[in-house]
Amino acid sequence: MKEVWVSNSYAKINIGLNVLERLDSGYHNIETGFCFIEWTDRFEITPSSRNSLTMSDEKIPVDDTNLIVKAVNLLEKEAGLKDQFHIKVQKNIPAGAGLGGGSSNAATTLRMINKIANLGLQETELMELGKKLGADVPFFIQGNPGFATGLGTEIEPLNIQPDGWIVTIFPGEPSSTPEAYNFVEPNPEPEFSLRKVLEEEPLEEWEYLIINDLEASVFPRMNIVGNIKDQCYEFGASYASMSGSGSSVFGIFEQDFVAIHAYESFHSLGFSANLSRPNFEPDLGIYKKQIS
C-alpha cells in the first residue's frame, strides 16, 4: 500500500483594486478585496526517493521557475525539509488569468508538505515563508477572504465573500501583470473607501462605487476583456469586473438561474468559465488515502 495525500488549490478574485502609489522599487501600494471561487487545481503528493513534479498541462514548466518547485526548495532551505516527494497537479485554473493560480499552488505546497513531513510550522510561519514566493501567497495559506494593503502582502481577514453567484470567465489569452501596472495611473485618494463599500454597501451599489484601476491599462490592449465585462452586465450581473491584472473577468449575480444562464452562454462561446456558489468557503483539508 502507498500513501497519497490530496488537497485542493483554490483560485481567487479581486473585488476592487486601487493602485495608490508607484514606489521607487517598481512595486505599487495597493488596496484590494480578496475572495475565493470554486475554480480549483487538485494536488496529489506521494513520498518518493527524489523530488519531482508532474503537471497535467504540459505547457507549464516543471523546473525551478515553477512556484511549486520554489516552495519545496524554500522548505528545504528554511525549514530543514529532508523528505522527498512526487507532486502531481491536475491543473484547471488558467495561468496568467489574474486568479492567483500560481500563488495558490505555492501555498498548497507549503501547507501540504508542512503536514506530511511533520515540519511543525505554524500558520503565521508559513505565511512569512509565503511572502518570499509571492505577494498573495499568504492569503491562500490563511484561507479566509480578506482586505489586502501595502504591496498586497498585508492581509486582514474580512468577511467580504459575496452573497451571490460568481461567474468567472477566462478570455483564453493571459494578461501581463508588469504591463498592466506599467501603464496604470496611480490615484492616492480614491473617491470611495473600498473597505467601507465592501463591508457596508449592498451588491447592487458596487457597480457605481468599486473600480479596478488596472482595467484602464488592460482594456485598450485587450479589447476582449472589456467586452466580456460588458457581456456580464448584459446577462444580468449586479456587479462585474476584471480580476487583478486580468485577463479573467467575473460577474456576481443575485439569482441562480441568471448566473447559470450566463455561465452556460460563455461556455457555449468557447470560453473557460467557472460558477461559484454564494458565501463559498474553500475546503483546505489535507486528506490521506491508501492505494495499492
PyMOL commands that set and color helices and strands:
alter all, ss='L'
color gray80, all
select helices_A, chain A and resi 67-79+101-116+123-131+137-142+177-182+194-200+203-209+215-218+223-234+256-268
alter helices_A, ss='H'
color red, helices_A
select strands_A, chain A and resi 2-22+28-47+52-55+85-90+146-150+154-157+165-170+239-242+249-253+272-276+287-291
alter strands_A, ss='S'
color yellow, strands_A
deselect
rebuild
show_as cartoon
